[in-house]
């Protein structure tokens, strides 16, 4: 039985994938650099510090990695403070989980402070015990960020479902013993792979909310 839930933010709860996909390209263009084809795919799996190091080294930028982080952070802050919106069905899904006494936390590749601020502005911040960031635990190629999010709510992986939109993150969570529910988003090109890898898959959060009873009855280690 599922008693706990961990949510990814970008592309799962927040409609922010387009911003993240174009962030590096927009930044390099502002500096007069020509971004390589497929840049978004190359840095999609990286945390902000890791992505910054890639930009600094690959494009031989005159700014230090610390300066680049500050520049990108200002761009991101403006977006989360003023523009980002919830994905359709997010509030409905969270309410359905709360009604069943499911404790929730956030595991994000972005800045947890900005994410929590956006969630508060959008009226859903109090659904979560807190948030952890890949900036502190490494990318979602490692389970550490999911395990840290589980610690926030005193959860065991086998009693916890991870809501994600990314195939590599779903695979990581499953290897660590979590159940997984995937939602379609433009950030993931391999939707068939995502569907096969996850325990539950839906094209919208509303669809997941409608099936919440089945999801919470799931047993990760069931034969």
N, C-alpha and C positions, 0 to 999 in steps of 0.2 A: 504493500500500500504506500502511496505517495503522501507525505506529510509536509514536505518543504518544496520550495521552488526558487530557482536562481534564474534571473533574467539578464540576457544581453541587452544593451541599450540600442546602439545604432543599427538600424535595419530591422530590429525586432520590436522594441517599444517605440522608438523614435524614428520618424521619417527623415532620416539624415544621411542616408547612404550616398546620395548624389553629391552632397557637400564633401564627404570624405573622399569619394572617387576623384573629384576634380581639385582637391586642395593642393596637392603637390604640383599639378600642372599649372594651376593659376599662380602659385607662388613663383615657380620657375619662369613663367611667362613675364611676370612683373619684373624679374631680374634680367630679362633679355636673353634667357636661355631657351633652347629648343627641347622640350620634353620628348623622351623616347616613346615610341609606340608601346602600349601595354604597361606604362608606368604604374597605373592604379593597381593592376594585377600583381606587380612585383612588390609593392609596399602594403598591399591590403592585409597581409597576415602579420604585419609588424606593428609593434607598439609605437607611440609617437617618438620616443627617443631613438628606437631602432630605425624608423623611417627617416628621421633627421640625419642620422649618421650615414645612411645610404645616399641621401641627397647631397650631403656635404662632400663625401668621398667621390661619388660617381660624377658629379657635375663640377667638382673643384671650385666650390663656392668660396668667395672671399670672407664671408661671415663665418664665425666659429659655430660649432654645433649648438652652443648655449644661446647664441644670438638668433640662430635659425629657429630654435624652439620658441623663443620669445615672439618672433615674428608670426609663426604659425599659430601660436596660442592666442595672439590678439585677433587673428582672423576667426579662429574657432570660437572665442568668447563672444564676439559680435553675433555669430550665428546662433549660439545656444541662448544668449540673453534675449534676443529679439525675434528670432525667426523660426526655430525648430518647432515642429508640431508632432503630436502623437500619431502613430499609425492607427488606421481605422480598427476599432474593436479592442484597443488596448485597455481602456477603462472598464469595459464590460468583462474582459477576461480577468483583470485584477479583482474586480468586485466578486466574481464567481469564486475565485480562490479564497478571498477573505471570508466569504460566507461559509466556507467549509473549513475555516480555521487553519489554513495553510500559511505558514510563516515564509516570508520572502526577502531576498536580498538581490543585489545587482553585481554582476561581474562584467566590467567594461574594458575595452581596449583604449578608451579615451581617458580624460581627466575626470576622476570621480566627483570632484568638487563641482565642476561645470555640469556634469550629468545630474547630480543631486539638485542643483539649482534649477535646471530646466524642468525636472520632474516636479519640484515644488511649484514653479510658475504655472505648470500645466495641471496642477491640482491632484497629483497622484503620489507625491513624495512620501506621505505618511503610510503608504502601503508597505514600505520597505524598512527593514531593520538597519540598513546601511548599504554602502557600495565599496567595492575594491577595484583596483585598476591594474591592468597589465604593466603599467609603468613601474609598479612596485614588485610584481611577481613574474614578469616575463610574458611573452606572447601566449596565445591560446593553443599553440603547438605543445605547450606543457600544461598539465592539469593544475598547477599551483594556484592560479587565480580562482579556479572553480572551488578548490579545496578551502581557500581563504574565505570565499563567499559563503561556503557551507559552515565554516566556523562561526561566522557572524550570527547564524541562526541555530547553532548547536545541532547541526544536521549531519547525518550519515549519508554517504553517496547513494546507498541502496534505497534510501527513503526520500530521495530528492530528484526532482525533474529539472533539467536545464532547458530553458527556452532560448533558441538560437536561430539565426538565419544563415549561418556559414557552415559549409561542409567540413572544413578542417576542424572547426571548433566542436562540432557535433561528434566527430570521430574521437577527438581528445577526451571529451566528457564521457563518452561511452567506455573508452578504455579505462577510465578511472572509476567506473562502476555506477555512474549516474544514468538515470533514464533521460531521454531526450525528446523534445518536441520542437519541430522545425517549422518555420513560417517562410513563405516565399518572399523574396526581396530582390531588387535589381542588382544588389551587390554580389550575388552568387550566380555564376553562369551555369553551373552544373546542377540544375534542379532535379534531374532524374537521379543523380548520385545522392543528392541530399535526401530525397524521398526514400531511397533504399537504405541509407545509413541510419536514419532516425527511427525511433520507436513510434512517433506520431508525426504526421506531416499535414500541413494545411496551406491553402493559398491565402488565408486571412486569419487574423486573431479572432475574429468573430466565429469562424468555423471551429477554432480550438475551444472557445468559450462554450459553444453549443455541445461539445463532446467532453466537457470537464469531468463528468462522472466516470466515464470510461477511462480517462487519463489517470485519475486519482486511484482507480482500482488496479492499475498496472503494477506488476511485480517484476522488477528488473531481472531477478535471477530465476524467474519461473521457467520450468522446462518447456 
